[in-house]
Amino acid sequence: MENFIGKIRPEEEIRDQVDISYRIDDQSIYIYEIRPDWMDPKKKTESPIAKTTYIKSKNHWKIFWMRADLKWHSYGPFPVVKTLKEFIQIVEDDNHGCFWG
């Protein structure tokens, strides 16, 4: 994840205006965008981009994307992958415009 995030982050000069990061929470990894809050620029807001959850019993990763209803939905074209590397490639390619718009 570190290599991927490092590759897609904006130039350092503008990271106070827009940045990309990730967080690990239990079995899930979240990728999100960070921007100043439009009402209070001193506060930062996080906008979700992608999520993957490891299902240990099946030894695979489920992929999710955030729809306009602000809920996570299974990523239809590839709902499950075997490796984290496959997840990263799907998010990076974004062939269906679900993650990066």
Backbone as XML, in Angstrom:
<?xml version="1.0"?>
<chain id="A" units="angstrom">
  <residue number="1" name="MET">
    <atom name="N" x="0.826" y="-1.190" z="0.000"/>
    <atom name="CA" x="0.000" y="0.000" z="0.000"/>
    <atom name="C" x="0.873" y="1.257" z="0.000"/>
  </residue>
  <residue number="2" name="GLU">
    <atom name="N" x="1.952" y="1.240" z="0.758"/>
    <atom name="CA" x="2.818" y="2.421" z="0.827"/>
    <atom name="C" x="3.320" y="2.823" z="-0.559"/>
  </residue>
  <residue number="3" name="ASN">
    <atom name="N" x="3.763" y="1.856" z="-1.347"/>
    <atom name="CA" x="4.268" y="2.166" z="-2.687"/>
    <atom name="C" x="3.179" y="2.740" z="-3.569"/>
  </residue>
  <residue number="4" name="PHE">
    <atom name="N" x="2.005" y="2.156" z="-3.542"/>
    <atom name="CA" x="0.889" y="2.625" z="-4.357"/>
    <atom name="C" x="0.496" y="4.046" z="-3.976"/>
  </residue>
  <residue number="5" name="ILE">
    <atom name="N" x="0.285" y="4.291" z="-2.691"/>
    <atom name="CA" x="-0.111" y="5.624" z="-2.231"/>
    <atom name="C" x="0.978" y="6.640" z="-2.575"/>
  </residue>
  <residue number="6" name="GLY">
    <atom name="N" x="2.224" y="6.274" z="-2.378"/>
    <atom name="CA" x="3.327" y="7.172" z="-2.716"/>
    <atom name="C" x="3.340" y="7.543" z="-4.180"/>
  </residue>
  <residue number="7" name="LYS">
    <atom name="N" x="2.930" y="6.615" z="-5.016"/>
    <atom name="CA" x="2.911" y="6.841" z="-6.469"/>
    <atom name="C" x="1.762" y="7.751" z="-6.905"/>
  </residue>
  <residue number="8" name="ILE">
    <atom name="N" x="0.626" y="7.684" z="-6.211"/>
    <atom name="CA" x="-0.548" y="8.437" z="-6.665"/>
    <atom name="C" x="-0.778" y="9.752" z="-5.912"/>
  </residue>
  <residue number="9" name="ARG">
    <atom name="N" x="-0.021" y="9.996" z="-4.861"/>
    <atom name="CA" x="-0.206" y="11.245" z="-4.101"/>
    <atom name="C" x="0.142" y="12.448" z="-4.969"/>
  </residue>
  <residue number="10" name="PRO">
    <atom name="N" x="-0.551" y="13.571" z="-4.740"/>
    <atom name="CA" x="-0.223" y="14.795" z="-5.479"/>
    <atom name="C" x="1.168" y="15.320" z="-5.092"/>
  </residue>
  <residue number="11" name="GLU">
    <atom name="N" x="1.633" y="16.274" z="-5.858"/>
    <atom name="CA" x="2.922" y="16.900" z="-5.558"/>
    <atom name="C" x="2.879" y="17.489" z="-4.147"/>
  </residue>
  <residue number="12" name="GLU">
    <atom name="N" x="4.008" y="17.476" z="-3.483"/>
    <atom name="CA" x="4.078" y="17.914" z="-2.093"/>
    <atom name="C" x="3.591" y="19.355" z="-1.897"/>
  </residue>
  <residue number="13" name="GLU">
    <atom name="N" x="3.784" y="20.207" z="-2.892"/>
    <atom name="CA" x="3.400" y="21.615" z="-2.769"/>
    <atom name="C" x="1.892" y="21.806" z="-2.611"/>
  </residue>
  <residue number="14" name="ILE">
    <atom name="N" x="1.086" y="20.864" z="-3.095"/>
    <atom name="CA" x="-0.373" y="21.047" z="-3.029"/>
    <atom name="C" x="-1.057" y="20.099" z="-2.042"/>
  </residue>
  <residue number="15" name="ARG">
    <atom name="N" x="-0.301" y="19.344" z="-1.314"/>
    <atom name="CA" x="-0.898" y="18.367" z="-0.392"/>
    <atom name="C" x="-1.716" y="18.998" z="0.730"/>
  </residue>
  <residue number="16" name="ASP">
    <atom name="N" x="-1.516" y="20.271" z="1.000"/>
    <atom name="CA" x="-2.368" y="20.914" z="2.000"/>
    <atom name="C" x="-3.752" y="21.216" z="1.415"/>
  </residue>
  <residue number="17" name="GLN">
    <atom name="N" x="-3.888" y="21.149" z="0.084"/>
    <atom name="CA" x="-5.173" y="21.365" z="-0.586"/>
    <atom name="C" x="-5.853" y="20.053" z="-0.981"/>
  </residue>
  <residue number="18" name="VAL">
    <atom name="N" x="-5.067" y="19.044" z="-1.339"/>
    <atom name="CA" x="-5.602" y="17.728" z="-1.695"/>
    <atom name="C" x="-4.506" y="16.683" z="-1.479"/>
  </residue>
  <residue number="19" name="ASP">
    <atom name="N" x="-4.891" y="15.587" z="-0.881"/>
    <atom name="CA" x="-3.936" y="14.505" z="-0.632"/>
    <atom name="C" x="-4.685" y="13.182" z="-0.675"/>
  </residue>
  <residue number="20" name="ILE">
    <atom name="N" x="-3.943" y="12.112" z="-0.798"/>
    <atom name="CA" x="-4.495" y="10.752" z="-0.820"/>
    <atom name="C" x="-3.799" y="9.962" z="0.286"/>
  </residue>
  <residue number="21" name="SER">
    <atom name="N" x="-4.578" y="9.149" z="0.999"/>
    <atom name="CA" x="-3.993" y="8.323" z="2.047"/>
    <atom name="C" x="-4.784" y="7.021" z="2.162"/>
  </residue>
  <residue number="22" name="TYR">
    <atom name="N" x="-4.397" y="6.204" z="3.119"/>
    <atom name="CA" x="-5.120" y="4.958" z="3.376"/>
    <atom name="C" x="-5.099" y="4.675" z="4.870"/>
  </residue>
  <residue number="23" name="ARG">
    <atom name="N" x="-6.013" y="3.807" z="5.268"/>
    <atom name="CA" x="-6.118" y="3.421" z="6.667"/>
    <atom name="C" x="-6.463" y="1.927" z="6.712"/>
  </residue>
  <residue number="24" name="ILE">
    <atom name="N" x="-5.905" y="1.237" z="7.677"/>
    <atom name="CA" x="-6.228" y="-0.168" z="7.906"/>
    <atom name="C" x="-7.079" y="-0.235" z="9.159"/>
  </residue>
  <residue number="25" name="ASP">
    <atom name="N" x="-8.235" y="-0.889" z="9.043"/>
    <atom name="CA" x="-9.159" y="-1.029" z="10.167"/>
    <atom name="C" x="-9.614" y="-2.489" z="10.198"/>
  </residue>
  <residue number="26" name="ASP">
    <atom name="N" x="-9.103" y="-3.236" z="11.151"/>
    <atom name="CA" x="-9.363" y="-4.684" z="11.239"/>
    <atom name="C" x="-8.952" y="-5.370" z="9.937"/>
  </residue>
  <residue number="27" name="GLN">
    <atom name="N" x="-9.914" y="-5.975" z="9.252"/>
    <atom name="CA" x="-9.637" y="-6.723" z="8.022"/>
    <atom name="C" x="-9.784" y="-5.867" z="6.770"/>
  </residue>
  <residue number="28" name="SER">
    <atom name="N" x="-10.047" y="-4.572" z="6.937"/>
    <atom name="CA" x="-10.324" y="-3.704" z="5.792"/>
    <atom name="C" x="-9.237" y="-2.646" z="5.592"/>
  </residue>
  <residue number="29" name="ILE">
    <atom name="N" x="-9.065" y="-2.273" z="4.337"/>
    <atom name="CA" x="-8.183" y="-1.176" z="3.957"/>
    <atom name="C" x="-9.032" y="-0.157" z="3.216"/>
  </residue>
  <residue number="30" name="TYR">
    <atom name="N" x="-8.928" y="1.096" z="3.633"/>
    <atom name="CA" x="-9.670" y="2.194" z="3.013"/>
    <atom name="C" x="-8.691" y="3.140" z="2.335"/>
  </residue>
  <residue number="31" name="ILE">
    <atom name="N" x="-8.988" y="3.540" z="1.106"/>
    <atom name="CA" x="-8.244" y="4.578" z="0.410"/>
    <atom name="C" x="-9.162" y="5.793" z="0.360"/>
  </residue>
  <residue number="32" name="TYR">
    <atom name="N" x="-8.621" y="6.967" z="0.687"/>
    <atom name="CA" x="-9.458" y="8.156" z="0.744"/>
    <atom name="C" x="-8.677" y="9.415" z="0.353"/>
  </residue>
  <residue number="33" name="GLU">
    <atom name="N" x="-9.454" y="10.431" z="-0.027"/>
    <atom name="CA" x="-8.907" y="11.733" z="-0.380"/>
    <atom name="C" x="-9.071" y="12.672" z="0.812"/>
  </residue>
  <residue number="34" name="ILE">
    <atom name="N" x="-8.093" y="13.533" z="1.034"/>
    <atom name="CA" x="-8.119" y="14.493" z="2.135"/>
    <atom name="C" x="-8.106" y="15.907" z="1.548"/>
  </residue>
  <residue number="35" name="ARG">
    <atom name="N" x="-9.075" y="16.712" z="1.971"/>
    <atom name="CA" x="-9.158" y="18.113" z="1.535"/>
    <atom name="C" x="-9.575" y="18.975" z="2.718"/>
  </residue>
  <residue number="36" name="PRO">
    <atom name="N" x="-9.290" y="20.289" z="2.652"/>
    <atom name="CA" x="-9.810" y="21.180" z="3.689"/>
    <atom name="C" x="-11.338" y="21.229" z="3.608"/>
  </residue>
  <residue number="37" name="ASP">
    <atom name="N" x="-11.969" y="21.340" z="4.752"/>
    <atom name="CA" x="-13.422" y="21.476" z="4.800"/>
    <atom name="C" x="-13.810" y="22.805" z="4.163"/>
  </residue>
  <residue number="38" name="TRP">
    <atom name="N" x="-14.842" y="22.817" z="3.349"/>
    <atom name="CA" x="-15.208" y="24.051" z="2.646"/>
    <atom name="C" x="-15.783" y="25.105" z="3.589"/>
  </residue>
  <residue number="39" name="MET">
    <atom name="N" x="-16.347" y="24.683" z="4.722"/>
    <atom name="CA" x="-16.887" y="25.634" z="5.693"/>
    <atom name="C" x="-15.799" y="26.139" z="6.668"/>
  </residue>
  <residue number="40" name="ASP">
    <atom name="N" x="-14.843" y="25.278" z="6.972"/>
    <atom name="CA" x="-13.762" y="25.619" z="7.893"/>
    <atom name="C" x="-12.462" y="25.016" z="7.371"/>
  </residue>
  <residue number="41" name="PRO">
    <atom name="N" x="-11.707" y="25.773" z="6.575"/>
    <atom name="CA" x="-10.491" y="25.247" z="5.946"/>
    <atom name="C" x="-9.440" y="24.715" z="6.920"/>
  </residue>
  <residue number="42" name="LYS">
    <atom name="N" x="-9.565" y="25.042" z="8.204"/>
    <atom name="CA" x="-8.620" y="24.511" z="9.186"/>
    <atom name="C" x="-8.897" y="23.043" z="9.489"/>
  </residue>
  <residue number="43" name="LYS">
    <atom name="N" x="-10.129" y="22.606" z="9.200"/>
    <atom name="CA" x="-10.506" y="21.204" z="9.386"/>
    <atom name="C" x="-10.289" y="20.455" z="8.072"/>
  </residue>
  <residue number="44" name="LYS">
    <atom name="N" x="-9.964" y="19.176" z="8.193"/>
    <atom name="CA" x="-9.788" y="18.325" z="7.010"/>
    <atom name="C" x="-10.970" y="17.375" z="6.886"/>
  </residue>
  <residue number="45" name="THR">
    <atom name="N" x="-11.379" y="17.109" z="5.664"/>
    <atom name="CA" x="-12.422" y="16.124" z="5.418"/>
    <atom name="C" x="-11.833" y="14.973" z="4.613"/>
  </residue>
  <residue number="46" name="GLU">
    <atom name="N" x="-12.365" y="13.806" z="4.841"/>
    <atom name="CA" x="-11.932" y="12.612" z="4.113"/>
    <atom name="C" x="-13.073" y="12.141" z="3.229"/>
  </residue>
  <residue number="47" name="SER">
    <atom name="N" x="-12.759" y="11.914" z="1.967"/>
    <atom name="CA" x="-13.740" y="11.387" z="1.016"/>
    <atom name="C" x="-13.277" y="10.003" z="0.582"/>
  </residue>
  <residue number="48" name="PRO">
    <atom name="N" x="-14.097" y="8.983" z="0.821"/>
    <atom name="CA" x="-13.694" y="7.619" z="0.485"/>
    <atom name="C" x="-13.550" y="7.402" z="-1.014"/>
  </residue>
  <residue number="49" name="ILE">
    <atom name="N" x="-12.571" y="6.600" z="-1.386"/>
    <atom name="CA" x="-12.322" y="6.259" z="-2.782"/>
    <atom name="C" x="-12.578" y="4.777" z="-3.019"/>
  </residue>
  <residue number="50" name="ALA">
    <atom name="N" x="-11.961" y="3.929" z="-2.193"/>
    <atom name="CA" x="-12.090" y="2.482" z="-2.375"/>
    <atom name="C" x="-11.900" y="1.783" z="-1.033"/>
  </residue>
  <residue number="51" name="LYS">
    <atom name="N" x="-12.418" y="0.567" z="-0.975"/>
    <atom name="CA" x="-12.293" y="-0.250" z="0.241"/>
    <atom name="C" x="-12.108" y="-1.703" z="-0.191"/>
  </residue>
  <residue number="52" name="THR">
    <atom name="N" x="-11.277" y="-2.405" z="0.546"/>
    <atom name="CA" x="-11.158" y="-3.842" z="0.357"/>
    <atom name="C" x="-11.158" y="-4.501" z="1.727"/>
  </residue>
  <residue number="53" name="THR">
    <atom name="N" x="-11.792" y="-5.651" z="1.804"/>
    <atom name="CA" x="-11.878" y="-6.392" z="3.055"/>
    <atom name="C" x="-11.406" y="-7.822" z="2.823"/>
  </residue>
  <residue number="54" name="TYR">
    <atom name="N" x="-10.493" y="-8.253" z="3.675"/>
    <atom name="CA" x="-9.971" y="-9.619" z="3.575"/>
    <atom name="C" x="-10.935" y="-10.582" z="4.250"/>
  </residue>
  <residue number="55" name="ILE">
    <atom name="N" x="-11.323" y="-11.617" z="3.530"/>
    <atom name="CA" x="-12.191" y="-12.667" z="4.053"/>
    <atom name="C" x="-11.303" y="-13.892" z="4.298"/>
  </residue>
  <residue number="56" name="LYS">
    <atom name="N" x="-10.906" y="-14.058" z="5.531"/>
    <atom name="CA" x="-9.938" y="-15.097" z="5.887"/>
    <atom name="C" x="-10.440" y="-16.495" z="5.550"/>
  </residue>
  <residue number="57" name="SER">
    <atom name="N" x="-11.709" y="-16.765" z="5.812"/>
    <atom name="CA" x="-12.249" y="-18.109" z="5.576"/>
    <atom name="C" x="-12.222" y="-18.505" z="4.103"/>
  </residue>
  <residue number="58" name="LYS">
    <atom name="N" x="-12.220" y="-17.520" z="3.217"/>
    <atom name="CA" x="-12.202" y="-17.805" z="1.777"/>
    <atom name="C" x="-10.885" y="-17.416" z="1.123"/>
  </residue>
  <residue number="59" name="ASN">
    <atom name="N" x="-9.994" y="-16.809" z="1.910"/>
    <atom name="CA" x="-8.682" y="-16.400" z="1.431"/>
    <atom name="C" x="-8.782" y="-15.506" z="0.187"/>
  </residue>
  <residue number="60" name="HIS">
    <atom name="N" x="-9.642" y="-14.496" z="0.266"/>
    <atom name="CA" x="-9.722" y="-13.517" z="-0.819"/>
    <atom name="C" x="-10.092" y="-12.140" z="-0.266"/>
  </residue>
  <residue number="61" name="TRP">
    <atom name="N" x="-10.011" y="-11.153" z="-1.148"/>
    <atom name="CA" x="-10.327" y="-9.763" z="-0.829"/>
    <atom name="C" x="-11.589" y="-9.358" z="-1.566"/>
  </residue>
  <residue number="62" name="LYS">
    <atom name="N" x="-12.533" y="-8.741" z="-0.863"/>
    <atom name="CA" x="-13.727" y="-8.189" z="-1.489"/>
    <atom name="C" x="-13.467" y="-6.709" z="-1.765"/>
  </residue>
  <residue number="63" name="ILE">
    <atom name="N" x="-13.896" y="-6.251" z="-2.938"/>
    <atom name="CA" x="-13.677" y="-4.854" z="-3.339"/>
    <atom name="C" x="-14.998" y="-4.099" z="-3.274"/>
  </residue>
  <residue number="64" name="PHE">
    <atom name="N" x="-14.918" y="-2.864" z="-2.749"/>
    <atom name="CA" x="-16.096" y="-2.004" z="-2.630"/>
    <atom name="C" x="-15.792" y="-0.616" z="-3.170"/>
  </residue>
  <residue number="65" name="TRP">
    <atom name="N" x="-16.839" y="0.061" z="-3.616"/>
    <atom name="CA" x="-16.730" y="1.462" z="-4.000"/>
    <atom name="C" x="-17.893" y="2.226" z="-3.391"/>
  </residue>
  <residue number="66" name="MET">
    <atom name="N" x="-17.698" y="3.514" z="-3.188"/>
    <atom name="CA" x="-18.712" y="4.352" z="-2.567"/>
    <atom name="C" x="-19.567" y="4.997" z="-3.654"/>
  </residue>
  <residue number="67" name="ARG">
    <atom name="N" x="-20.863" y="4.717" z="-3.598"/>
    <atom name="CA" x="-21.791" y="5.298" z="-4.565"/>
    <atom name="C" x="-22.336" y="6.615" z="-4.033"/>
  </residue>
  <residue number="68" name="ALA">
    <atom name="N" x="-23.165" y="7.271" z="-4.830"/>
    <atom name="CA" x="-23.726" y="8.577" z="-4.473"/>
    <atom name="C" x="-24.590" y="8.517" z="-3.207"/>
  </residue>
  <residue number="69" name="ASP">
    <atom name="N" x="-25.079" y="7.326" z="-2.857"/>
    <atom name="CA" x="-25.884" y="7.195" z="-1.637"/>
    <atom name="C" x="-25.013" y="7.140" z="-0.373"/>
  </residue>
  <residue number="70" name="LEU">
    <atom name="N" x="-23.699" y="7.306" z="-0.550"/>
    <atom name="CA" x="-22.717" y="7.298" z="0.535"/>
    <atom name="C" x="-22.666" y="5.978" z="1.287"/>
  </residue>
  <residue number="71" name="LYS">
    <atom name="N" x="-22.931" y="4.895" z="0.569"/>
    <atom name="CA" x="-22.813" y="3.544" z="1.121"/>
    <atom name="C" x="-21.831" y="2.757" z="0.268"/>
  </residue>
  <residue number="72" name="TRP">
    <atom name="N" x="-21.145" y="1.821" z="0.916"/>
    <atom name="CA" x="-20.222" y="0.953" z="0.195"/>
    <atom name="C" x="-21.013" y="-0.096" z="-0.573"/>
  </residue>
  <residue number="73" name="HIS">
    <atom name="N" x="-20.636" y="-0.289" z="-1.840"/>
    <atom name="CA" x="-21.268" y="-1.296" z="-2.693"/>
    <atom name="C" x="-20.188" y="-2.188" z="-3.283"/>
  </residue>
  <residue number="74" name="SER">
    <atom name="N" x="-20.534" y="-3.437" z="-3.479"/>
    <atom name="CA" x="-19.613" y="-4.374" z="-4.106"/>
    <atom name="C" x="-19.245" y="-3.850" z="-5.490"/>
  </residue>
  <residue number="75" name="TYR">
    <atom name="N" x="-17.992" y="-3.958" z="-5.837"/>
    <atom name="CA" x="-17.508" y="-3.507" z="-7.142"/>
    <atom name="C" x="-17.842" y="-4.585" z="-8.169"/>
  </residue>
  <residue number="76" name="GLY">
    <atom name="N" x="-18.915" y="-4.362" z="-8.911"/>
    <atom name="CA" x="-19.481" y="-5.350" z="-9.828"/>
    <atom name="C" x="-18.524" y="-6.038" z="-10.784"/>
  </residue>
  <residue number="77" name="PRO">
    <atom name="N" x="-17.677" y="-5.288" z="-11.511"/>
    <atom name="CA" x="-16.801" y="-5.959" z="-12.481"/>
    <atom name="C" x="-15.841" y="-6.975" z="-11.850"/>
  </residue>
  <residue number="78" name="PHE">
    <atom name="N" x="-15.339" y="-6.679" z="-10.667"/>
    <atom name="CA" x="-14.420" y="-7.577" z="-9.958"/>
    <atom name="C" x="-14.738" y="-7.519" z="-8.470"/>
  </residue>
  <residue number="79" name="PRO">
    <atom name="N" x="-15.777" y="-8.211" z="-8.013"/>
    <atom name="CA" x="-16.150" y="-8.125" z="-6.599"/>
    <atom name="C" x="-15.142" y="-8.783" z="-5.656"/>
  </residue>
  <residue number="80" name="VAL">
    <atom name="N" x="-14.354" y="-9.723" z="-6.178"/>
    <atom name="CA" x="-13.415" y="-10.478" z="-5.344"/>
    <atom name="C" x="-12.104" y="-10.654" z="-6.103"/>
  </residue>
  <residue number="81" name="VAL">
    <atom name="N" x="-10.987" y="-10.506" z="-5.378"/>
    <atom name="CA" x="-9.666" y="-10.792" z="-5.938"/>
    <atom name="C" x="-8.883" y="-11.627" z="-4.927"/>
  </residue>
  <residue number="82" name="LYS">
    <atom name="N" x="-7.871" y="-12.290" z="-5.407"/>
    <atom name="CA" x="-7.069" y="-13.155" z="-4.534"/>
    <atom name="C" x="-5.981" y="-12.402" z="-3.768"/>
  </residue>
  <residue number="83" name="THR">
    <atom name="N" x="-5.475" y="-11.301" z="-4.358"/>
    <atom name="CA" x="-4.344" y="-10.621" z="-3.732"/>
    <atom name="C" x="-4.595" y="-9.123" z="-3.587"/>
  </residue>
  <residue number="84" name="LEU">
    <atom name="N" x="-3.882" y="-8.527" z="-2.667"/>
    <atom name="CA" x="-3.934" y="-7.081" z="-2.486"/>
    <atom name="C" x="-3.375" y="-6.373" z="-3.721"/>
  </residue>
  <residue number="85" name="LYS">
    <atom name="N" x="-2.404" y="-6.977" z="-4.350"/>
    <atom name="CA" x="-1.822" y="-6.406" z="-5.575"/>
    <atom name="C" x="-2.888" y="-6.272" z="-6.670"/>
  </residue>
  <residue number="86" name="GLU">
    <atom name="N" x="-3.771" y="-7.268" z="-6.793"/>
    <atom name="CA" x="-4.855" y="-7.196" z="-7.776"/>
    <atom name="C" x="-5.813" y="-6.056" z="-7.444"/>
  </residue>
  <residue number="87" name="PHE">
    <atom name="N" x="-6.125" y="-5.883" z="-6.170"/>
    <atom name="CA" x="-6.985" y="-4.779" z="-5.743"/>
    <atom name="C" x="-6.376" y="-3.441" z="-6.149"/>
  </residue>
  <residue number="88" name="ILE">
    <atom name="N" x="-5.115" y="-3.255" z="-5.834"/>
    <atom name="CA" x="-4.422" y="-2.011" z="-6.159"/>
    <atom name="C" x="-4.477" y="-1.744" z="-7.661"/>
  </residue>
  <residue number="89" name="GLN">
    <atom name="N" x="-4.243" y="-2.772" z="-8.460"/>
    <atom name="CA" x="-4.249" y="-2.593" z="-9.917"/>
    <atom name="C" x="-5.635" y="-2.184" z="-10.414"/>
  </residue>
  <residue number="90" name="ILE">
    <atom name="N" x="-6.673" y="-2.776" z="-9.868"/>
    <atom name="CA" x="-8.050" y="-2.440" z="-10.261"/>
    <atom name="C" x="-8.378" y="-0.991" z="-9.902"/>
  </residue>
  <residue number="91" name="VAL">
    <atom name="N" x="-7.999" y="-0.571" z="-8.709"/>
    <atom name="CA" x="-8.253" y="0.812" z="-8.290"/>
    <atom name="C" x="-7.443" y="1.780" z="-9.154"/>
  </residue>
  <residue number="92" name="GLU">
    <atom name="N" x="-6.204" y="1.454" z="-9.413"/>
    <atom name="CA" x="-5.346" y="2.327" z="-10.217"/>
    <atom name="C" x="-5.880" y="2.457" z="-11.649"/>
  </residue>
  <residue number="93" name="ASP">
    <atom name="N" x="-6.263" y="1.352" z="-12.257"/>
    <atom name="CA" x="-6.769" y="1.379" z="-13.642"/>
    <atom name="C" x="-8.132" y="2.054" z="-13.724"/>
  </residue>
  <residue number="94" name="ASP">
    <atom name="N" x="-9.005" y="1.775" z="-12.782"/>
    <atom name="CA" x="-10.355" y="2.344" z="-12.702"/>
    <atom name="C" x="-11.047" y="2.353" z="-14.063"/>
  </residue>
  <residue number="95" name="ASN">
    <atom name="N" x="-11.091" y="1.200" z="-14.695"/>
    <atom name="CA" x="-11.663" y="1.082" z="-16.039"/>
    <atom name="C" x="-13.135" y="1.463" z="-16.132"/>
  </residue>
  <residue number="96" name="HIS">
    <atom name="N" x="-13.844" y="1.473" z="-15.019"/>
    <atom name="CA" x="-15.276" y="1.779" z="-15.037"/>
    <atom name="C" x="-15.605" y="3.113" z="-14.369"/>
  </residue>
  <residue number="97" name="GLY">
    <atom name="N" x="-14.587" y="3.902" z="-14.022"/>
    <atom name="CA" x="-14.791" y="5.235" z="-13.461"/>
    <atom name="C" x="-15.494" y="5.252" z="-12.100"/>
  </residue>
  <residue number="98" name="CYS">
    <atom name="N" x="-15.327" y="4.196" z="-11.334"/>
    <atom name="CA" x="-15.991" y="4.124" z="-10.030"/>
    <atom name="C" x="-15.164" y="4.734" z="-8.901"/>
  </residue>
  <residue number="99" name="PHE">
    <atom name="N" x="-13.860" y="4.682" z="-8.998"/>
    <atom name="CA" x="-13.007" y="5.120" z="-7.887"/>
    <atom name="C" x="-12.548" y="6.572" z="-8.041"/>
  </residue>
  <residue number="100" name="TRP">
    <atom name="N" x="-12.082" y="6.921" z="-9.211"/>
    <atom name="CA" x="-11.513" y="8.245" z="-9.428"/>
    <atom name="C" x="-12.442" y="9.172" z="-10.207"/>
  </residue>
  <residue number="101" name="GLY">
    <atom name="N" x="-13.603" y="8.682" z="-10.592"/>
    <atom name="CA" x="-14.605" y="9.529" z="-11.239"/>
    <atom name="C" x="-14.588" y="9.583" z="-12.715"/>
  </residue>
</chain>
